[in-house]
Each structure stands twice: as C-alpha cells, then as structure tokens.
Amino acid sequence: MSITINNVSKKFGEFTALKDINLEIPNGKLVALLGPSGSGKSTLLRAIAGLEPPDQGQIIINGQDATHVDIRKRNIGFVFQHYALFKHLTIRQNIAFGLEIRKHPPGKTKARVQELLELIQLEGLGNRYPSQLSGGQRQRVALARALAVQPQVLLLDEPFGALDAKVRKELRSWLRKLHDEVHLTSVFVTHDQEEAMEVADEIVVMSNGKIEQVGTAEEIYEHPASPFVMSFIGEVNVLPRTASLFNSHAFGPHHSENGHQDPVFVRPHDFELLTEADDTTVTGTIQRVIHLGWEVQVEVLLTDNTRVLAYLNREQRQQLNPKVGQQVFIKPRAAKVFAGASTTAPAQFIFGTGI
Ligand SMILES: Nc1ncnc2c1ncn2[C@@H]1O[C@H](COP(=O)(O)OP(=O)(O)OP(=O)(O)O)[C@@H](O)[C@H]1O
C-alpha cells in the first residue's frame, strides 16, 4: 500500500510543526523519517496514523483519501518507543489481543500467534509474562502485536530508542530482515542517522517542519541537497572560504545575499595528511589524536588558525603515525560549497570525487 502526502501542514497554536509536506512512500518500502528533536517527524507519523489531523493537505493511503478517516478504520500497526505490553497477559495473549477484540475464530488466532512467535524468533517464550523478557524481546513482541491484525501500513516511532546501543544494533538488523520477509509498507521515525542508513530503503531528512531531502543513504551522504543535510548526515568541517587550505582552488567569487562568503564543507575523511609539504599543502600541528581502532581521528591546527578534524584509516595511520605536537601537511581531496548556506539550494561548486 503506498502512502501519498499532499501539501500537509500542521500548527500547534502559533507554532508550525509541519510546513507544506509532500511525500510519496512507495508500496512495500521501509522509509525512515530522520531529523533532530523537534523537526516534526512524530507529528508527520501521527498525521499518517490519524492521531493528529493535519490543518491542511491530504493523506492518501492506497489510493484512498484517508485524511479524515477514523484511526480505527485505517488498519495501521504501531510500535512506539515505550509500547507497554499488557503486564498481566502472557506474550501469546499480548499478541492475540488485537485479534480477539476483532473476534477472530480462536483456532485461527492460535495459528496466527504461533506464526508471529516464529517470525520474531521467540517461539519458546510464548507463555512468559513481559517482565520476564529483555527490553529488546519486548519490542519484538510489540512488533508482533502490531503485525497480528495484518495492517496495511506499519508505523514505528523510535521503536528502539529506550534500548542500549548493542541491543539497538541487533534489533535494527533484525527489523531489516523482517521487513525483507514481510514487505509491509513501513514508516520509521528516528533521530539516529546510522539507524536510518542501516534500516531504511529511503530516508526523509526533516528539519524545522520541512523536508530537506529524500533519498537513499548513499544519495543523501554523497549528494546532500543542503548544508543542513551535509552536517546532519555524518561529520563535516565547515570552514571559511578564505582559509589557506583553499588558496590553490579556484572557487571564484561568490557571496550570499547577506554579503558573507559561503562556507566550504569538507568531510573529515576527505583530508590528505602528509609528512612532507608540496605546493598545495598547508602546514598544521596535531592537537589531538583519538584512536577508535578502525580509524584514527586527528584534530589539526593550521598556521592560519583554522582547526580541522581529519579521519585516517589504518593504512594512513601507519604512514603518518600521528602524535600530538607533530607537524603535518594537509590538503582537502574534496569539498563542497552551497549557494547561500542557509537555503536548500543545490551545490554550487564541488571539487574532488569524494563528495
Ligand atoms: N500537541 C502538541 N502541542 C504543542 N506543540 C506540539 C505538540 N506536539 C508537538 N509539538 C511541537 O511540534 C514540534 C515537532 O514535534 P515532533 O514531536 O513532531 O518532533 P520530532 O521531530 O518527532 O522530535 P522528537 O525526536 O523529539 O520526538 C516540537 O517543537 C513540539 O514541541
């Protein structure tokens, strides 16, 4: 079932939580709504659910205008961050709950619950109570409960938000596999870019009640449509165009309307750090070295007082052997400038292949 959102806006008093949202969620896809706190992700999800009717616009589910359809008639499954299971019911009874209130024949309910227990890989635990499960197992049960009634759309609001990092990581790869089996059109809210990139077919990046960009993980990382997206998806150095690093690059004059020069964005892994100078490098001193095992992060203070963050892979680290106080020679391999850095204008100038 596809979902089409046409010109949806929502205000809370004077505050605009959603501004003219247009979005197409294709049938069978898992789409993440990604953005910082307060960007409107949950409001959009709640509008799709029918919990928060929009002030303007339309929500079309499976070709039918659902904007004013009652939530109970939308046939939508939900999983929330704190989706409390019924404590006094067993796992089996929790999963069966929606089917029972819909008066499914008991024999069919039993078979469906068994099928779902297998799907969430908790076959042996059906007779336990929620307090006897881990947080991750409970969220899997919440998911099974949402799927039991065969919804046409599944909505998940930070479903793993309350779990620790390791369980969270396990559950997201599990959710991805589950989706590949079930293929239910799903919308997933998260503020964690890694989670969105790992789980979703498509990512909708939101900021201030607006959509900044829609694309695959690769598209939004490699071709960010705006400075916001570039900064939100992965680390980035935002540097003045006048920094000596860019002296050998012909950016051409470009000033925003307010007269400021647009900043230059460089990903930390797009710096080259050398032990010898050449005519395109700038001299700097290593201020800090952070070892993360698979990569090393170094902070370098350049002679013009610009401070940059660079990431080195293992090979580069072996070549450079970075130490605090060490002199290095640095140049950007790739950089990006946006025309009018506060707007969503496309990139105005790019060099290098990295971005
Ligand atoms: N019922 C409400 N009444 C007033 N303001 C609200 C209401 N619901 C949401 N808001 C405001 O709308 C904005 C968007 O909220 P929303 O919950 O959609 O953000 P979010 O991106 O999901 O953030 P988070 O990740 O923190 O949940 C916030 O500034 C919030 O305070």
The ligand as a MOL file (V3000), in Angstrom:
LIG
                    3D

  0  0  0     0  0            999 V3000
M  V30 BEGIN CTAB
M  V30 COUNTS 31 33 0 0 0
M  V30 BEGIN ATOM
M  V30 1 N 0.4170 18.5070 20.9500 0
M  V30 2 C 1.3260 19.4680 20.7860 0
M  V30 3 N 1.1190 20.7180 21.2310 0
M  V30 4 C 2.0330 21.6940 21.0390 0
M  V30 5 N 3.2110 21.5290 20.4040 0
M  V30 6 C 3.4790 20.3030 19.9350 0
M  V30 7 C 2.5630 19.2100 20.0940 0
M  V30 8 N 3.1040 18.1200 19.5200 0
M  V30 9 C 4.3060 18.5110 19.0300 0
M  V30 10 N 4.5310 19.8150 19.2670 0
M  V30 11 C 5.7110 20.5880 18.8510 0
M  V30 12 O 5.9280 20.3790 17.4640 0
M  V30 13 C 7.3190 20.2520 17.1850 0
M  V30 14 C 7.5620 18.9580 16.4470 0
M  V30 15 O 7.3280 17.8700 17.3230 0
M  V30 16 P 7.5800 16.3670 16.9210 0
M  V30 17 O 7.2430 15.5240 18.0880 0
M  V30 18 O 6.9180 16.1010 15.6380 0
M  V30 19 O 9.1450 16.3780 16.7010 0
M  V30 20 P 10.1200 15.1780 16.4770 0
M  V30 21 O 10.9300 15.5200 15.2760 0
M  V30 22 O 9.3900 13.8990 16.4500 0
M  V30 23 O 11.0200 15.2790 17.7560 0
M  V30 24 P 11.4790 14.1550 18.8150 0
M  V30 25 O 12.5710 13.3820 18.1250 0
M  V30 26 O 11.9960 14.9680 19.9580 0
M  V30 27 O 10.2770 13.3420 19.1350 0
M  V30 28 C 8.0460 20.3430 18.5240 0
M  V30 29 O 8.5930 21.6240 18.6560 0
M  V30 30 C 6.9650 20.0840 19.5390 0
M  V30 31 O 7.2180 20.7740 20.7340 0
M  V30 END ATOM
M  V30 BEGIN BOND
M  V30 1 1 1 2
M  V30 2 1 2 3
M  V30 3 2 2 7
M  V30 4 2 3 4
M  V30 5 1 4 5
M  V30 6 2 5 6
M  V30 7 1 6 7
M  V30 8 1 6 10
M  V30 9 1 7 8
M  V30 10 2 8 9
M  V30 11 1 9 10
M  V30 12 1 10 11
M  V30 13 1 11 12
M  V30 14 1 11 30
M  V30 15 1 12 13
M  V30 16 1 13 14
M  V30 17 1 13 28
M  V30 18 1 14 15
M  V30 19 1 15 16
M  V30 20 2 16 17
M  V30 21 1 16 18
M  V30 22 1 16 19
M  V30 23 1 19 20
M  V30 24 2 20 21
M  V30 25 1 20 22
M  V30 26 1 20 23
M  V30 27 1 23 24
M  V30 28 2 24 25
M  V30 29 1 24 26
M  V30 30 1 24 27
M  V30 31 1 28 29
M  V30 32 1 28 30
M  V30 33 1 30 31
M  V30 END BOND
M  V30 END CTAB
M  END
